[in-house]
Amino acid sequence: MLHIIYRANDLDKPDVRPSYYSKLICLKSLLVAVEKMNDFSFTLYYDGDKGNELIDELQNMIPQSKIMRLSKAGNARSFWKAYVDALELPQNDWVYFVEDDYLHTIDALEKLVDCMNSIPDADYITLYDHPVRYATDYHFGLDISHRVNKIYISNKCHWRTQESTCMTFAAQVAVLRDDRAIFDKYVRQVPVPEDRELFRELQGLAGYESGSPFRLLIGPMPSLATHCHLPWIAPIINWEEEALKISQ
């Protein structure tokens, strides 16, 4: 079973958003993808006093969804709350943590489940093919060498090893439980999740081997979701067209 845990809040950054972006469009894109699912749960963690538009849309499309209200939790604390709650789920189930500024393709969750079922090597799965993977001049530093460089093929998609991703990803509950100490270090103990360091240490990449469980993170080619943050829009896919499909 796949448990979707969606984190949203009152805040936004309009100066870095593409023209087709809105929080509602992002949520709707995931809800459309959910229509291809049979066995799932959906929980929204909303941090703030607003969000009625998102909550109404969610409850209209998925009446059995759960709503968890938080107050001024912030990024790291809201994720930590969702993460700790997820640890109580059945250990063989999967959790997909999603931030509120991600746009998904219609077949994103269908292909995620296909990956979960057909690529047993994958401990963590991202649906975002971050353009920094292909950058040669990223000012925050290029990817460090991966201990595994491999292309995987599921029944529906190509996947590649990834150095890191943001806080929108999927993992099995048993893995999340085993990796709690590392999540504690890079999420609970900081004001903003240090996602790049988190996944580097989870995978035991160069300089992060000590204490690592040597997990494997993979992501799709091309992307099945994008962070709606300029200039880091996932390549190849016309995301404006994807947003238009949702809004029609």
C-alpha positions in Angstrom: 0.0 0.0 0.0 1.2 3.5 -0.8 0.6 6.3 1.8 0.7 9.8 0.3 1.7 12.4 2.9 1.3 15.9 1.5 2.8 18.9 3.3 1.4 22.4 2.6 1.6 25.8 4.3 0.5 29.4 4.0 3.9 30.7 2.7 5.0 31.0 -0.9 7.8 32.5 -3.0 6.1 34.2 -6.0 9.4 35.6 -7.4 10.7 32.1 -8.2 7.5 30.6 -9.6 6.7 29.8 -13.3 3.6 31.5 -14.7 1.6 28.3 -14.7 2.2 27.5 -11.0 -0.3 27.6 -8.2 -0.5 25.5 -5.0 -4.0 24.4 -6.2 -2.7 23.2 -9.6 0.1 21.3 -7.9 -2.3 19.5 -5.6 -4.7 18.8 -8.4 -1.9 17.3 -10.5 -1.3 14.8 -7.7 -5.0 14.1 -7.2 -5.4 13.3 -10.9 -2.5 10.9 -10.7 -4.1 9.3 -7.7 -7.1 8.4 -9.9 -4.9 5.6 -11.4 -4.4 4.1 -7.9 -6.3 1.4 -6.1 -4.6 0.9 -2.8 -3.6 4.2 -1.1 -4.2 6.6 1.7 -3.9 10.4 1.5 -3.0 12.7 4.5 -2.6 16.4 4.3 -0.4 18.2 6.9 -1.3 21.9 6.7 0.9 24.3 8.5 -1.0 27.6 9.0 -4.4 29.2 9.2 -5.3 29.3 5.6 -5.5 26.4 3.1 -9.3 26.1 2.8 -9.1 26.0 -1.0 -6.7 23.1 -0.9 -8.6 21.2 1.8 -11.9 21.6 0.0 -10.4 20.3 -3.2 -8.8 17.3 -1.5 -11.9 16.4 0.4 -14.0 16.7 -2.7 -11.8 14.4 -4.7 -10.8 12.0 -1.9 -13.5 12.1 0.8 -11.6 9.6 2.9 -8.5 11.8 3.1 -7.1 12.9 6.5 -6.4 16.5 7.4 -3.7 17.3 10.1 -3.5 21.0 11.1 -0.2 22.4 12.3 0.6 25.9 13.7 3.8 27.7 12.7 5.7 24.4 12.6 8.0 25.4 9.8 9.6 23.2 7.2 11.7 20.9 9.3 9.3 20.4 12.1 6.3 19.8 9.8 8.3 17.1 7.9 9.5 15.6 11.2 5.9 15.3 12.4 4.8 13.6 9.2 7.9 11.4 9.3 7.4 10.2 12.8 3.7 9.5 12.2 4.7 7.5 9.1 6.9 5.2 11.2 3.8 3.8 12.8 2.5 2.5 9.5 2.9 -1.2 8.5 6.6 -1.8 7.8 6.1 -3.2 4.3 4.0 -0.3 3.1 5.5 2.7 1.2 5.2 6.4 2.0 5.4 9.2 -0.6 6.2 12.5 1.1 5.2 15.4 -1.1 5.8 19.2 -0.8 3.1 21.6 -2.0 5.1 23.1 -4.9 5.5 20.0 -7.0 3.7 19.5 -10.3 3.1 15.8 -11.3 2.4 14.1 -14.6 -0.8 12.2 -14.9 1.0 8.9 -14.9 3.4 9.8 -12.1 2.0 7.5 -9.3 1.3 4.7 -11.7 5.0 4.6 -12.6 6.1 5.1 -9.0 4.2 1.9 -8.0 5.7 0.1 -11.0 9.1 1.1 -9.8 8.4 0.0 -6.2 7.2 -3.4 -7.5 9.9 -4.1 -10.1 13.2 -2.6 -8.9 14.0 -4.2 -5.5 17.4 -2.4 -5.3 15.6 1.0 -4.8 15.4 2.1 -1.2 14.4 5.7 -1.9 12.6 6.9 -5.1 12.3 10.5 -6.3 10.0 11.5 -9.2 12.0 14.7 -9.8 14.8 14.6 -12.4 16.6 17.7 -11.0 18.5 19.7 -13.7 21.5 20.0 -11.4 22.2 16.4 -12.3 23.3 17.7 -15.7 24.9 21.0 -14.7 28.5 21.8 -15.2 28.5 25.1 -13.2 26.1 24.7 -10.3 27.2 27.4 -7.9 26.2 25.3 -4.8 28.5 22.5 -5.9 28.2 19.7 -8.5 27.1 16.2 -7.6 29.8 14.1 -5.8 30.7 10.8 -7.2 28.1 8.1 -6.7 29.2 4.6 -5.6 26.7 3.1 -8.0 26.1 4.5 -11.5 23.4 2.5 -13.2 20.3 2.8 -15.4 17.3 0.6 -14.3 14.3 -0.3 -16.4 10.9 -0.9 -14.8 7.9 -2.0 -16.9 7.0 1.6 -17.7 10.0 3.8 -17.2 13.8 4.3 -17.2 15.4 5.1 -13.8 18.9 6.3 -12.9 20.9 6.6 -9.7 20.7 10.0 -8.1 23.1 11.7 -5.7 20.3 13.5 -3.8 16.9 15.0 -4.0 14.6 17.4 -2.1 12.1 16.4 0.6 9.6 14.9 -1.9 10.4 11.2 -2.2 9.1 7.7 -1.5 10.5 5.0 0.7 9.3 1.8 2.5 8.3 2.2 6.2 10.9 -0.4 7.3 13.7 1.7 5.6 12.4 4.9 7.2 12.5 3.3 10.6 16.0 2.0 10.2 17.3 5.4 9.0 15.7 7.5 11.8 19.1 8.6 13.3 20.1 10.1 10.0 16.8 11.9 9.5 17.1 13.2 13.0 20.5 14.7 12.2 19.4 16.4 9.0 15.8 17.3 9.8 14.9 17.4 13.5 18.1 19.2 14.6 18.0 21.9 12.0 15.5 24.7 11.1 15.3 23.7 7.4 15.9 20.2 6.2 19.4 19.6 4.8 18.2 17.4 2.0 21.4 17.1 0.0 23.5 16.0 3.0 20.7 13.7 4.1 20.7 11.7 0.9 24.5 11.8 0.6 24.9 10.2 4.0 22.0 7.7 3.5 23.8 6.5 0.4 27.4 6.6 1.8 28.7 8.8 -0.9 32.2 10.3 -0.9 32.9 11.8 2.5 29.6 10.5 4.0 30.5 6.9 4.5 30.7 6.9 8.3 27.5 5.5 9.8 25.8 5.2 6.4 23.3 2.3 5.7 24.4 2.6 2.1 20.9 3.0 0.6 20.1 3.6 -3.0 18.1 6.6 -4.4 16.9 6.4 -8.0 14.8 8.8 -10.1 13.1 8.7 -13.5 14.2 9.8 -17.0 12.4 11.9 -18.0 10.9 13.4 -14.9 7.5 12.5 -13.6 7.3 15.6 -11.3 9.0 19.0 -11.1 9.8 21.4 -8.3 8.1 24.6 -9.4 11.1 26.7 -8.5 12.9 28.7 -11.2 15.4 27.9 -12.6 15.2 24.3 -11.4 12.4 23.0 -13.6 12.9 19.4 -14.6 14.0 19.1 -18.3 12.4 17.6 -21.3 8.7 17.7 -20.2 6.6 20.8 -21.2 5.3 21.5 -17.7 3.1 24.4 -18.8 1.2 21.9 -21.0 1.0 19.5 -18.0 -0.5 22.3 -15.9 -3.0 23.1 -18.7 -4.2 19.5 -18.7 -5.0 19.7 -15.0 -6.7 23.1 -15.2 -9.1 22.2 -18.0 
